[in-house]
Amino acid sequence: MYVCLCHALNERAVHAAIAEVGAGSPAHVWRHLELKPRCGKCVPTMRDMIDGGESSHHCQGGGQCGRCSHDHGGGDH
């Protein structure tokens, strides 16, 4: 699954960056990949991946679908 559509980053690339540098934040991932975030919709998913959560593996709504526990804005969670 793609984590960042702006840069075509998939889960494998983000997990590798997390493992290689011990990234504790999305900013660490971005610096390691020598990229900068654009729209920012990937940041919650990256945070979840860093924290070891599973929501990045099943949600394709980018935090906007209104049905997931990690939605932001517009949801009633």
GUDOTI-398892 format. One record per residue: residue number from 1; x, y, z of N, C-alpha, C in turn. Coordinates in steps of 0.2 Angstrom, whole numbers. Layout:
// residues N
NUM:X:Y:Z:X:Y:Z:X:Y:Z
...
//
This chain:
// residues 77
1:4:-6:0:0:0:0:4:6:0
2:2:11:-4:6:18:-3:4:21:3
3:9:24:6:9:28:12:8:36:10
4:12:37:5:13:44:3:12:44:-5
5:6:47:-7:5:47:-14:9:53:-18
6:10:58:-14:14:64:-17:21:61:-19
7:24:57:-16:31:55:-17:31:47:-19
8:25:44:-20:25:37:-22:29:33:-17
9:28:34:-10:31:30:-5:27:25:-3
10:29:18:-3:25:13:-1:27:11:6
11:23:6:9:25:4:16:32:2:17
12:34:-2:12:41:-5:12:46:0:13
13:46:6:9:51:11:9:50:14:16
14:45:16:19:44:19:25:46:15:31
15:45:8:31:47:3:36:55:3:36
16:57:3:30:65:2:29:68:9:32
17:65:14:31:68:21:34:67:21:41
18:62:18:44:61:18:51:66:13:54
19:67:8:51:72:3:53:79:5:53
20:81:8:47:88:10:46:90:16:51
21:86:20:52:88:26:56:85:26:63
22:81:21:65:77:21:71:73:28:72
23:69:29:66:65:35:66:60:35:71
24:60:41:75:55:42:80:49:47:78
25:50:49:72:45:54:70:44:54:62
26:39:56:59:39:57:52:44:61:49
27:46:66:53:52:71:51:58:67:50
28:60:62:54:66:58:54:65:54:47
29:59:51:46:59:48:40:60:52:34
30:57:58:34:58:63:28:65:64:27
31:69:66:33:76:68:32:80:62:29
32:79:56:32:82:50:29:81:49:22
33:75:50:20:74:49:12:75:55:8
34:78:61:12:80:67:8:74:70:4
35:68:70:7:62:72:4:59:77:9
36:54:81:7:50:85:11:42:83:10
37:38:83:16:31:82:15:28:87:10
38:23:85:7:19:90:3:12:92:6
39:8:87:5:1:88:7:0:87:15
40:4:82:17:4:80:24:-1:75:26
41:-5:72:21:-10:67:23:-6:60:25
42:0:59:24:3:53:25:6:53:33
43:6:59:36:9:60:42:6:56:47
44:-1:55:48:-4:51:53:-2:44:52
45:-2:42:46:0:35:44:7:33:46
46:11:38:44:18:37:46:19:36:54
47:15:41:58:16:41:65:13:34:67
48:8:31:65:5:25:67:11:19:65
49:14:20:59:19:15:58:25:15:63
50:27:21:64:32:22:69:30:19:76
51:24:20:78:22:18:84:20:10:84
52:21:7:78:20:0:78:12:-2:77
53:8:3:76:1:2:75:-1:-2:68
54:-7:-5:68:-9:-9:62:-13:-5:57
55:-15:1:59:-20:4:55:-18:6:48
56:-11:7:47:-8:8:41:-9:2:36
57:-11:-3:39:-11:-9:34:-18:-10:32
58:-23:-7:34:-30:-8:32:-34:-2:30
59:-32:4:31:-35:10:29:-33:13:23
60:-37:14:18:-34:18:12:-38:24:12
61:-41:26:17:-45:33:17:-41:39:19
62:-34:38:21:-30:44:22:-33:48:28
63:-36:44:33:-38:48:39:-45:52:37
64:-48:51:32:-54:55:30:-60:51:29
65:-60:44:30:-66:40:28:-71:41:33
66:-70:43:39:-75:44:44:-77:37:47
67:-74:32:46:-75:25:49:-70:22:53
68:-64:25:53:-58:22:56:-57:26:63
69:-53:22:68:-52:25:74:-46:31:73
70:-43:31:68:-37:36:67:-39:42:63
71:-46:42:61:-48:48:57:-47:54:60
72:-46:59:56:-45:66:59:-50:71:55
73:-53:75:59:-58:80:55:-64:76:52
74:-69:79:54:-75:76:51:-78:70:54
75:-74:66:58:-77:60:61:-80:62:67
76:-83:57:70:-86:58:77:-83:54:82
77:-76:53:81:-72:49:85:-68:53:90
//
